[in-house]
Amino acid sequence: MSTTIDVSVVPTRQNSHSEKCHFIPCDINFDGEANVSDFFNTTISRSTEAEQQIETETLTAVFRGRPLKGIEISIPSGYTGIVVKDPVTRTTDDEDRCIIATHSFDRFNFWNLDKVPTSDDSLQKGFQWVDIASALHRPIVDDTTEDLSQRSIKGQ
Amino acid sequence: MSSSTRKSSRKSQEEKPRPEKRDIKNSDRWIFLMKNEIITCNEEGLKPTLCKLRHPRLKTGVMYLLSADCTSVYELTAFKEKFRSWFIGNSVLSNGQMYITTPLDPLFLILPYIINSGETNRFMTLEQIVLDEEFPDSHKLVTCCNPEQLQLVSDCKEIDDDLKVFKFNKEKTLSWLKKKTEAVAEALEMKKIPVSSGSSHSSIFIPSGNAEICKDSYMIFAHGILSEYLSLDLEAELKTFIGLNTTNETPSPTSVTDEPPNKKQKLTTVVAPLEDYTQGKDLKKDKSKTSKVSAAQKRLDKVDKTGMKSMLSFFSPKSTK
């Protein structure tokens, strides 16, 4: 069994505005079409808060009577968010599959229930993994060349 | 509109009896954070592939992503939080997970194979080394790893221009791993990620006077992260290999600090396979169990029961009289 991801459709980001992604703090036992733009997007309002001289734009919205607070999060640089879809409903796990990236996004709205998202949220902590992983998995350069490069840094 | 809300409420009622565990397979869409080069590297109709390779620590199959040109491996880390779903445009995605694809040093995946082949004490080609019948995709690792990198963990003999053979070298491996640990510790320090056990909150963490101890705890934490890619033996060996160095400088009490809680803090993201393959297996097991029971009953039926009292007779007072 192998699974390929068709990403050839993705690179144009022009359509990403119409397909805004929201990360919602609840379980929804449903998959499929829903009128998000009329019943959720209309409740979003923006406000800027200055905290420690850093202006952050916070969002508020209402979903089924619950107050949501959110921020817009940019995806770590070097990365792109994509939504992939399995075009065929599978019957077994043994088939070869090709899943297709339907669209891409470079930012999304992250929502918490009645609590403004901060850097202590597990998502932002999860994003730290991106940096750690790149340090961890960067190939180690051979001794001799590494010494040279260090020397040149010290030389500055 | 009222009819539509009623519809949706009925739907939620229908869904209710389902157990809390959400079946990931229900949704046919997934959110990935892809490294840009995976998306741009898309030549000649080749596509990035998800394939199952042997996890260096767990020894079981785990999904990894291979770039379209088969030169780099990526690890899939699932971000998972209780109560999360997605709105994508005008649709709902119940699967509130996000898969982050981070680059993976292929040496980590190859290392267990090299160690295995090292036991035979022979030089082998990389193709021979990564041969794995259980995970046929393993051969794809050959193109991911260049021979120079491979020499960081092995001795190499060049038989001719195209043919190189390798043998595991423990000392080289340990010093390679040590460099890795230092690189991670450095990154942790730069990012000011709190590593002292006990506090998971950044504001509580104070990089106080003793910088040495601080460095040590970064190293310990980094070692913990690295251990996720190492066998238990190698993890312990690496610890003493690094530990020796730190005891030379300062015999510090920080080496006592527990690692497991540290690891848990880090693991807000969990390395997980894309799909739960164990579920299918469980079902099969259950089936075999029931068939076993019925087989036993059949055998019981064959037993000669002549002269045996009915079980019921022991419990009825009338028949004993």
Interface residues (C-beta under 8 A of the other chain):
Chain A: M1 S2 T3 T4 I5 D6 V7 S8 V10 P11 S18 E19 K20 C21 H22 F23 I24 P25 C26 D27 I28 N29 F30 D31 G32 E33 A34 N35 V36 S37 F40 I75 P76 G78 Y79 T80 G81 I82 V83 V84 K85 D86 T89 D93 C98 I99 A101 T102 H103 S104 S119 D120 S122 L123 K125 G126 Q128 W129 V130 D131 I132 A133 S134 A135 L136 H137 R138 P139 I140 D142
Chain B: S8 K11 S12 E15 R18 R22 N26 S27 D28 R29 W30 I31 F32 L33 M34 K35 N36 I38 I39 T40 N42 K47 P48 T49 L50 C51 K52 L65 E75 T77 F79 E81 F83 R84 S85 W86 F87 I88 G89 N90 S91 V92 L93 S94 N95 G96 M98 I100 T102 P103 L104 D105 L107 F108 D137 E148 Q149 L152 W176 K179 K180 A183 V184 E186 A187 L188 K191 I193 H201 S202 I225 L226 K266 T268 T269 L274 E275 Y277 G280
